[in-house]
């Protein structure tokens, strides 16, 4: 019986991780420095916190998302939020065509 409990618990946790993937989401700041890519390795819960972490490292900074331990590019809404922080409301909301 006691051996079955850890197995059942691990199955439940795996199921919850899949259903609530967004709970395993955090953001990291990154930048280029001397032709190499650097990252802060902090687990920021918001885009703006990650952007604030990156800002002191110069103009070549960016933010990326990490879901369940796997890095990914920001989606369009996330990218807009970071660009609005970086450039202000007018420039941050420009679509890819520049309008």
C-alpha positions as CSV (number, residue, x, y, z in Angstrom):
1,X,0.0,0.0,0.0
2,X,2.7,2.5,0.9
3,X,4.5,1.9,-2.3
4,X,1.4,2.7,-4.3
5,X,1.0,6.1,-2.7
6,X,4.1,7.6,-4.2
7,X,3.2,6.2,-7.7
8,X,-0.4,7.6,-7.5
9,X,0.9,10.9,-6.2
10,X,3.4,11.3,-9.0
11,X,0.6,10.5,-11.6
12,X,-1.6,13.2,-10.0
13,X,1.3,15.7,-10.0
14,X,2.1,15.0,-13.7
15,X,-1.6,15.4,-14.6
16,X,-1.8,18.7,-12.7
17,X,1.4,20.0,-14.4
18,X,-0.2,19.3,-17.8
19,X,-3.5,20.9,-16.9
20,X,-2.1,23.9,-15.3
21,X,0.9,24.6,-17.5
22,X,0.6,28.3,-16.9
23,X,1.4,27.8,-13.3
24,X,4.8,26.5,-14.4
25,X,5.5,29.7,-16.4
26,X,8.2,32.3,-15.6
27,X,10.2,34.9,-17.5
28,X,13.9,35.5,-17.7
29,X,15.9,38.5,-18.8
30,X,18.7,38.0,-21.3
31,X,21.2,40.2,-23.1
32,X,24.2,40.1,-25.3
33,X,27.6,40.9,-23.8
34,X,30.9,40.8,-25.7
35,X,29.3,38.7,-28.5
36,X,27.9,36.1,-26.1
37,X,24.4,35.5,-24.8
38,X,23.8,36.0,-21.1
39,X,20.7,35.4,-19.0
40,X,19.8,36.4,-15.5
41,X,18.5,32.9,-14.4
42,X,15.9,34.5,-12.1
43,X,12.4,33.2,-12.2
44,X,10.4,36.4,-12.7
45,X,6.7,36.0,-12.4
46,X,5.9,39.0,-14.6
47,X,7.2,40.3,-17.9
48,X,7.9,43.7,-16.5
49,X,10.0,42.3,-13.6
50,X,12.1,40.5,-16.1
51,X,12.4,43.6,-18.3
52,X,13.5,45.7,-15.3
53,X,16.1,43.1,-14.5
54,X,17.5,43.3,-18.1
55,X,17.4,47.1,-18.5
56,X,20.7,47.8,-16.7
57,X,22.6,45.6,-19.2
58,X,22.3,48.0,-22.1
59,X,20.3,48.2,-25.3
60,X,20.7,44.5,-26.4
61,X,18.4,43.0,-23.9
62,X,15.3,40.8,-24.3
63,X,12.9,38.7,-22.3
64,X,11.9,35.1,-22.9
65,X,9.4,32.8,-21.3
66,X,10.1,29.4,-19.6
67,X,7.3,26.9,-19.4
68,X,7.9,23.7,-17.5
69,X,11.7,24.2,-17.8
70,X,11.6,24.8,-21.6
71,X,12.5,28.3,-23.0
72,X,10.2,29.8,-25.7
73,X,9.8,33.0,-27.5
74,X,7.2,35.5,-26.3
75,X,3.9,35.4,-28.0
76,X,2.5,38.6,-29.6
77,X,0.7,39.9,-26.5
78,X,3.8,39.3,-24.3
79,X,6.0,40.9,-26.9
80,X,3.7,44.0,-27.0
81,X,3.8,44.3,-23.2
82,X,7.6,44.3,-23.2
83,X,7.8,46.7,-26.1
84,X,5.4,49.1,-24.4
85,X,7.7,49.0,-21.3
86,X,10.7,49.6,-23.4
87,X,9.5,52.2,-25.9
88,X,6.3,53.6,-24.4
89,X,2.6,53.1,-25.4
90,X,2.8,54.6,-28.9
91,X,5.8,52.6,-30.2
92,X,5.2,49.5,-28.1
93,X,1.8,48.8,-29.8
94,X,3.1,49.0,-33.4
95,X,2.3,45.9,-35.4
96,X,4.8,44.1,-37.5
97,X,4.0,46.2,-40.5
98,X,5.0,49.4,-38.6
99,X,1.5,51.0,-38.6
